[in-house]
């Protein structure tokens, strides 16, 4: 029987992580079946998306409240679908306000749950670790100190790093980049990194 993976990503960065995870799993499970909420990269790796990823990509109280009925409906439909068609494993990628609650419901149904990318529980709202423990069988962290935090709270955890770290050198050749983008050697460069949500570009 092929391994059946349920997976939900909430934005473009999650799509990158999900695609890397699916690709790695397929190396061990060539007949892997994947469905959930996936972006273009995950779909290119064979994931079937039940809803458009863009419907989950919201930020800010106003935008969330405006879309809350739709978000709750999507989560309810996913729970019903996987209750009737249980996967072997569920992976929620980031988007903790959506995926952690989904994980808890699926965990209560007896489905093994994994959360990929820790919310910043080590920095604020630390008590969330207790609800995470109740609904998440395994936490995958991008940073090693995050894994230490979960071990201290007796949560099963694995530090996996960020897949993009494998695509960039530890010491980039800044001279080559300055030449490529016609930046003078004495010019100061400021990087603007607005993130992966479309709304951040328009605010």
N, C-alpha and C positions, 0 to 999 in steps of 0.2 A: 504494500500500500504506500502511495506517495505521501510525503509529509505535507500537511495542509497548514499554511501560515495565514493568519489574519493580521493585518497591519494598518495603522492609521498614521499618516503624516499631516501636519496642519499648515505647512508653509514650504517655501522653496528650499530652505536649509534642511528641513526634514526630508524632503524629496531626495536631496543629495545623500544624506545619511542612509535613508531607506534603500536607495539603489545600491549603495556599497554593501549593505547588509544582505540584500537579496542575492547579489552576485557571489558573496562569500559563502552563503548557505548553499547555493546551487552547485558549488564545487564539491560539496559533501552529499547533497541530495539532488541529483540531476533532474528528478521528476517532481521537484518542488512545485506546489500549487499555491499561488499567492493572490489574495483578494483583500479589498478594504478601501481606503482612500489614498490614492497615489497620484503623484505628479507625472510629468512626461518621462523623467529619468527612471522612475520605478516601473512605469509601464513599459519602457524600453527593455527592462530586465524581465518582463513577463507578468507583472502584476496587473490584475483586473481591478479597475477602480469602480466602486459602486456609486460614488458621488464625486463631483469635481473637487479637487484639493482646494481650489480658490474659495470655495464656500466656507471653509474653516479659517481662512487667513484674515482674521480680524484683530484689531488692537484698539485700546482706548475704551473707556466706559460707554461713550455715546454709540460707537459703532457696534460694540457687543450687545448693548440693550436693543438696538434697532434690529439685530439679526437673531436675538435670543430664541424666539419661537422656532425659527428654521434650524438653529443649532440643536435645540432640544429634540426636535423631530428627527433630525439625522441620527442623533445618538440613540434614540428610542428604536429607530428602524434597524440600526446596526445590532443592537442587543437582541432584538427579535430574530433577525436573520441568523446570527451566530448561535442563538439558543436552539434554533431549529436545524442548523447546519454547523455543529461544533467544529472548530478548528483544533489542531493539535497544540497550537501555540498562538497567543496574541502578543503583538508588539505595538506599544504606543510610543510614537516618536515625538518628544518634546510636547508642545501645546498642552501643558499640564492641566489647565482648567477644563479641557475637554477630555483628554485621554485618561487621566487618573481616575475620574469618576466612571468612565467606561470600563477601565480595568477592574475596578471594584465590583461592578455588576457582573462582569464575565467571570471573575474569580469566584464569586458566590455561586455561579453556575457550574463550577468545577473545571473551568478552563485555565490552563497555566498562563500566567501573564508576566510580561517583561516590559519595563519602561526604559527607553533609550534616551538619554540626556537628562541629567538630574535637574529639577528645579533648584533654585538657590536657597534651599532649606538651611544650609550652613551659614547663610548671611542674614536671613530674615524669615519670619514665620516658621521657626524651627519645629514647632509642634506638628507641622504637616508630616513629619517623618512617621508619626504614629499611624496616620491614616494610610500612608504609603505602605507601611508594613502589613496592614490589613488587606490590601488589595493587590499588592505586587509581589510576585514570587522572586523576581530578580531585577536589580537595578544595574543598568550599564552606564558608566560614567565616562566623560571625556577627559577629566582631570584626575590625577592620582589622589589629591587631598580630599576630593569628594568621596572617593571610595573609602578612605580612612574614616570619614564622618559616619558613613552608613555602617561600617564594621563596629564602630563604637556603640551604635544603636541596634546591634544584632539584626541588621537587615542584610540578606544575601545580596552580594554586589560583585561586579567585575569591572575593573578599569580597562577600557578598550581603546582609549585615545580617540583622536579625530582623524578620519580618513584623509582629509585634505592635507594633513601634515606630511603625508607621503608624497604629495605632489609638488611641494615647494622645498628648496634647499634651506638648511638651517642658517646659512650665511649667504643671502642673495647678493649677486653682483650688482651693486647700485650704479656703478659706472655704465654698465650695459643698458640698464633701464633708463638712465638719464639720456643716453645717446638715442635709444629707441623712441623716446617721447620728446626729444628736442628740448631737454631741460638743462640749463647751463649749470656747470659745476658749483657755482657759488649761489645758485638760487635755492631758497628754502621751499620745501615741499610739505604741504599739509594734506593728509589723507582724510577724505570724507567718506565714511562707511555707514550709509543709512540703514543697512539691514536688508531683509528679504521680503518685508511686507510692502505691498504697493502703496498703502496709505502713508508710509513714512516719506515717500518721494513727493507727496502732494501737500504735506503739512508745512 
